[in-house]
């Protein structure tokens, strides 16, 4: 160890960087390879000009402390209020597209990396795909949950979300931070699992997106994150027979399956509007969740794959099994 490095290392320890996982990425840490859907992505160095699409992926990046590496974001406009980060961090994010961006818009930002997902920003019709970006020297990582949109994926579990956090940690050279975050999630889930042991009957739960009108609602099949959150919280997703993630269902099916709890998304349309519609729709008056006014409002990042999923499981569990959380 030469004297220059010794002085740097001592300063890093004094500043708390080493103990907290903030050791800057060294040249010998790269290249790194991570699983990217059915492919392997290789990175020669950590990204410095990243684009992040959608709230849940941005939340994960922020929780990893990577805001300084984000040059622009897309598809979060109108949902800034749900971001968990210091106010100056959120206001400092430059939004270059209010919706999922075109390839031309992405290239206009001169990025070296993009974090998105299939149907979460990656779309062959718009020409925004990992393969297309690679042709311009832009690396990318795909939200693991979304891989089911283009091919087989392992069954949905918290490991799918953990894989995203660990992959981003490797890509950006912040492995210790990512590993510590995932370990904290595992520990909290272990505690929750013990609290729910022997809780008995699983209440029927439905995720209800786009539920502020008579249009067909968006719900979650067995491979969607909302279904997993409900299951881990001691509930039973009413559309578990559908082997997909987000799916359109009919109101008639909702009535037939009679959820005892309904999870609504507090997104661009406030949860209160979804709940108001559900309460006044006459065809839903006999649905247990509606009759008993059992609604759970969650943010976009809380119900989509992100570093906010564990806190969502904890919240849902308190609604479904309050007797397990008596002080």
KEDRENZA-776789 format. One record per residue (C-alpha): residue in one letter; x, y, z; residue number from 1. Coordinates in steps of 0.1 Angstrom, whole numbers, plus 5000, padded with zeros to 4 digits. Example, Ala and Ser with C-alpha at 12.3 -4.5 7.8 and 13.67 -1.06 7.14 Angstrom:
REM residues 2
NODE  residu     u     v     w  num
NODE       A  5123  4955  5078    1
NODE       S  5137  4989  5071    2
//
This chain:
REM residues 327
NODE  residu     u     v     w  num
NODE       X  5000  5000  5000    1
NODE       X  5018  5033  4989    2
NODE       X  5017  5064  5011    3
NODE       X  4992  5082  4988    4
NODE       X  4967  5054  4991    5
NODE       X  4973  5052  5028    6
NODE       X  4964  5089  5032    7
NODE       X  4933  5084  5011    8
NODE       X  4922  5053  5030    9
NODE       X  4927  5070  5064   10
NODE       X  4906  5100  5052   11
NODE       X  4879  5076  5039   12
NODE       X  4877  5058  5072   13
NODE       X  4875  5091  5091   14
NODE       X  4847  5103  5068   15
NODE       X  4827  5071  5073   16
NODE       X  4828  5061  5036   17
NODE       X  4843  5026  5042   18
NODE       X  4821  5016  5071   19
NODE       X  4790  5027  5053   20
NODE       X  4797  5011  5019   21
NODE       X  4807  5042  5001   22
NODE       X  4841  5031  4989   23
NODE       X  4845  5046  4954   24
NODE       X  4846  5020  4926   25
NODE       X  4882  5010  4918   26
NODE       X  4895  5001  4883   27
NODE       X  4900  4965  4895   28
NODE       X  4863  4962  4904   29
NODE       X  4855  4963  4866   30
NODE       X  4845  4949  4842   31
NODE       X  4814  4935  4858   32
NODE       X  4788  4913  4843   33
NODE       X  4751  4910  4855   34
NODE       X  4722  4890  4844   35
NODE       X  4698  4911  4822   36
NODE       X  4667  4891  4815   37
NODE       X  4679  4861  4795   38
NODE       X  4712  4879  4785   39
NODE       X  4743  4890  4803   40
NODE       X  4752  4926  4804   41
NODE       X  4789  4937  4807   42
NODE       X  4801  4970  4820   43
NODE       X  4837  4982  4817   44
NODE       X  4832  5011  4841   45
NODE       X  4804  5026  4863   46
NODE       X  4779  5048  4845   47
NODE       X  4783  5085  4849   48
NODE       X  4753  5098  4828   49
NODE       X  4723  5076  4836   50
NODE       X  4687  5079  4825   51
NODE       X  4661  5063  4847   52
NODE       X  4626  5056  4836   53
NODE       X  4595  5056  4859   54
NODE       X  4590  5062  4896   55
NODE       X  4598  5027  4910   56
NODE       X  4631  5024  4893   57
NODE       X  4640  5060  4902   58
NODE       X  4632  5053  4938   59
NODE       X  4656  5023  4939   60
NODE       X  4683  5044  4923   61
NODE       X  4678  5072  4949   62
NODE       X  4678  5047  4978   63
NODE       X  4712  5035  4965   64
NODE       X  4725  5071  4967   65
NODE       X  4730  5074  4930   66
NODE       X  4712  5107  4923   67
NODE       X  4744  5125  4913   68
NODE       X  4749  5100  4884   69
NODE       X  4713  5106  4870   70
NODE       X  4714  5130  4841   71
NODE       X  4677  5128  4833   72
NODE       X  4645  5109  4842   73
NODE       X  4613  5101  4823   74
NODE       X  4577  5092  4831   75
NODE       X  4575  5105  4866   76
NODE       X  4558  5139  4860   77
NODE       X  4529  5144  4884   78
NODE       X  4542  5118  4908   79
NODE       X  4570  5137  4924   80
NODE       X  4551  5139  4956   81
NODE       X  4555  5101  4961   82
NODE       X  4593  5101  4959   83
NODE       X  4611  5094  4991   84
NODE       X  4641  5116  4991   85
NODE       X  4652  5151  5003   86
NODE       X  4632  5178  4985   87
NODE       X  4662  5193  4969   88
NODE       X  4671  5159  4953   89
NODE       X  4636  5155  4938   90
NODE       X  4635  5191  4925   91
NODE       X  4670  5186  4911   92
NODE       X  4659  5158  4888   93
NODE       X  4656  5169  4852   94
NODE       X  4626  5153  4835   95
NODE       X  4632  5151  4798   96
NODE       X  4600  5132  4789   97
NODE       X  4567  5132  4808   98
NODE       X  4559  5097  4793   99
NODE       X  4580  5068  4781  100
NODE       X  4606  5083  4758  101
NODE       X  4614  5078  4721  102
NODE       X  4648  5066  4710  103
NODE       X  4655  5101  4696  104
NODE       X  4647  5117  4730  105
NODE       X  4670  5092  4748  106
NODE       X  4699  5099  4725  107
NODE       X  4693  5136  4729  108
NODE       X  4704  5133  4765  109
NODE       X  4738  5117  4756  110
NODE       X  4735  5090  4783  111
NODE       X  4759  5062  4789  112
NODE       X  4732  5040  4807  113
NODE       X  4695  5035  4809  114
NODE       X  4675  5017  4836  115
NODE       X  4640  5008  4824  116
NODE       X  4618  4978  4819  117
NODE       X  4596  4961  4793  118
NODE       X  4564  4981  4793  119
NODE       X  4582  5004  4817  120
NODE       X  4601  5024  4790  121
NODE       X  4616  4996  4768  122
NODE       X  4594  4992  4738  123
NODE       X  4603  4978  4704  124
NODE       X  4576  4999  4687  125
NODE       X  4593  5031  4699  126
NODE       X  4627  5017  4691  127
NODE       X  4639  5019  4728  128
NODE       X  4654  4985  4735  129
NODE       X  4686  4973  4752  130
NODE       X  4699  4961  4718  131
NODE       X  4691  4994  4701  132
NODE       X  4708  5014  4728  133
NODE       X  4739  4991  4726  134
NODE       X  4743  5001  4690  135
NODE       X  4750  5037  4702  136
NODE       X  4773  5026  4730  137
NODE       X  4747  5030  4758  138
NODE       X  4745  5003  4784  139
NODE       X  4713  4993  4800  140
NODE       X  4697  4972  4828  141
NODE       X  4661  4958  4826  142
NODE       X  4638  4957  4856  143
NODE       X  4638  4920  4864  144
NODE       X  4600  4917  4870  145
NODE       X  4593  4930  4835  146
NODE       X  4614  4902  4818  147
NODE       X  4582  4881  4818  148
NODE       X  4570  4904  4790  149
NODE       X  4595  4890  4765  150
NODE       X  4602  4855  4778  151
NODE       X  4604  4831  4807  152
NODE       X  4613  4844  4841  153
NODE       X  4617  4827  4875  154
NODE       X  4585  4828  4897  155
NODE       X  4579  4861  4913  156
NODE       X  4595  4865  4947  157
NODE       X  4614  4892  4967  158
NODE       X  4645  4877  4952  159
NODE       X  4635  4893  4919  160
NODE       X  4635  4927  4934  161
NODE       X  4667  4920  4954  162
NODE       X  4684  4910  4921  163
NODE       X  4677  4945  4907  164
NODE       X  4693  4961  4938  165
NODE       X  4724  4939  4937  166
NODE       X  4728  4943  4899  167
NODE       X  4727  4981  4901  168
NODE       X  4752  4979  4930  169
NODE       X  4776  4960  4908  170
NODE       X  4770  4982  4877  171
NODE       X  4775  5015  4896  172
NODE       X  4803  5002  4918  173
NODE       X  4784  5005  4951  174
NODE       X  4782  4968  4959  175
NODE       X  4786  4972  4997  176
NODE       X  4756  4997  4998  177
NODE       X  4734  4974  4977  178
NODE       X  4743  4943  4997  179
NODE       X  4737  4960  5031  180
NODE       X  4703  4973  5018  181
NODE       X  4693  4938  5006  182
NODE       X  4704  4923  5039  183
NODE       X  4682  4948  5058  184
NODE       X  4653  4938  5037  185
NODE       X  4659  4901  5044  186
NODE       X  4661  4907  5081  187
NODE       X  4628  4927  5081  188
NODE       X  4610  4900  5061  189
NODE       X  4622  4873  5085  190
NODE       X  4608  4893  5115  191
NODE       X  4575  4898  5096  192
NODE       X  4573  4861  5087  193
NODE       X  4576  4852  5124  194
NODE       X  4549  4876  5134  195
NODE       X  4525  4861  5109  196
NODE       X  4532  4825  5118  197
NODE       X  4499  4807  5126  198
NODE       X  4478  4836  5116  199
NODE       X  4453  4812  5100  200
NODE       X  4430  4822  5071  201
NODE       X  4444  4843  5044  202
NODE       X  4420  4872  5035  203
NODE       X  4412  4876  4998  204
NODE       X  4430  4906  4984  205
NODE       X  4428  4924  4950  206
NODE       X  4450  4950  4936  207
NODE       X  4428  4975  4917  208
NODE       X  4445  4999  4893  209
NODE       X  4426  5023  4870  210
NODE       X  4396  5019  4893  211
NODE       X  4382  5055  4891  212
NODE       X  4358  5047  4862  213
NODE       X  4337  5020  4847  214
NODE       X  4365  5009  4824  215
NODE       X  4380  4974  4829  216
NODE       X  4403  4977  4860  217
NODE       X  4440  4967  4860  218
NODE       X  4448  4940  4885  219
NODE       X  4477  4916  4893  220
NODE       X  4481  4880  4882  221
NODE       X  4503  4857  4902  222
NODE       X  4535  4870  4886  223
NODE       X  4529  4906  4895  224
NODE       X  4544  4924  4924  225
NODE       X  4511  4934  4941  226
NODE       X  4502  4897  4942  227
NODE       X  4535  4889  4959  228
NODE       X  4531  4917  4984  229
NODE       X  4496  4905  4993  230
NODE       X  4509  4869  4998  231
NODE       X  4538  4879  5019  232
NODE       X  4515  4900  5041  233
NODE       X  4493  4869  5048  234
NODE       X  4467  4875  5021  235
NODE       X  4455  4856  4990  236
NODE       X  4455  4874  4956  237
NODE       X  4421  4868  4940  238
NODE       X  4436  4865  4905  239
NODE       X  4464  4841  4913  240
NODE       X  4451  4817  4887  241
NODE       X  4464  4841  4860  242
NODE       X  4501  4834  4853  243
NODE       X  4510  4870  4843  244
NODE       X  4519  4903  4860  245
NODE       X  4495  4932  4854  246
NODE       X  4463  4922  4837  247
NODE       X  4430  4937  4827  248
NODE       X  4400  4920  4843  249
NODE       X  4362  4926  4843  250
NODE       X  4341  4940  4870  251
NODE       X  4320  4909  4868  252
NODE       X  4351  4888  4878  253
NODE       X  4358  4912  4907  254
NODE       X  4322  4906  4920  255
NODE       X  4325  4869  4916  256
NODE       X  4359  4866  4934  257
NODE       X  4347  4889  4962  258
NODE       X  4379  4904  4976  259
NODE       X  4379  4912  5013  260
NODE       X  4405  4939  5009  261
NODE       X  4412  4961  4979  262
NODE       X  4446  4977  4973  263
NODE       X  4444  5010  4953  264
NODE       X  4472  5030  4939  265
NODE       X  4477  5066  4951  266
NODE       X  4493  5077  4918  267
NODE       X  4485  5104  4893  268
NODE       X  4449  5098  4902  269
NODE       X  4445  5101  4940  270
NODE       X  4434  5070  4959  271
NODE       X  4404  5089  4972  272
NODE       X  4390  5090  4937  273
NODE       X  4394  5053  4932  274
NODE       X  4377  5046  4965  275
NODE       X  4349  5070  4958  276
NODE       X  4341  5052  4925  277
NODE       X  4343  5018  4941  278
NODE       X  4318  5029  4968  279
NODE       X  4293  5043  4945  280
NODE       X  4293  5016  4917  281
NODE       X  4260  4997  4924  282
NODE       X  4274  4964  4909  283
NODE       X  4300  4964  4936  284
NODE       X  4278  4970  4966  285
NODE       X  4280  4933  4978  286
NODE       X  4317  4930  4974  287
NODE       X  4330  4925  5009  288
NODE       X  4359  4950  5006  289
NODE       X  4335  4977  4993  290
NODE       X  4307  4969  5018  291
NODE       X  4332  4969  5047  292
NODE       X  4352  4999  5033  293
NODE       X  4385  4979  5035  294
NODE       X  4409  4998  5012  295
NODE       X  4447  5001  5014  296
NODE       X  4463  5030  4995  297
NODE       X  4498  5025  4983  298
NODE       X  4521  5046  4961  299
NODE       X  4534  5036  4927  300
NODE       X  4568  5027  4940  301
NODE       X  4554  5008  4969  302
NODE       X  4534  4984  4947  303
NODE       X  4558  4981  4918  304
NODE       X  4593  4965  4921  305
NODE       X  4614  4988  4941  306
NODE       X  4633  4993  4974  307
NODE       X  4600  5004  4990  308
NODE       X  4583  4969  4987  309
NODE       X  4593  4956  5021  310
NODE       X  4576  4986  5039  311
NODE       X  4545  4979  5018  312
NODE       X  4543  4943  5029  313
NODE       X  4546  4954  5065  314
NODE       X  4518  4979  5060  315
NODE       X  4495  4955  5043  316
NODE       X  4501  4929  5070  317
NODE       X  4490  4953  5096  318
NODE       X  4457  4958  5078  319
NODE       X  4451  4921  5072  320
NODE       X  4462  4907  5105  321
NODE       X  4461  4936  5131  322
NODE       X  4460  4911  5160  323
NODE       X  4495  4902  5152  324
NODE       X  4508  4937  5158  325
NODE       X  4492  4945  5192  326
NODE       X  4519  4964  5212  327
//
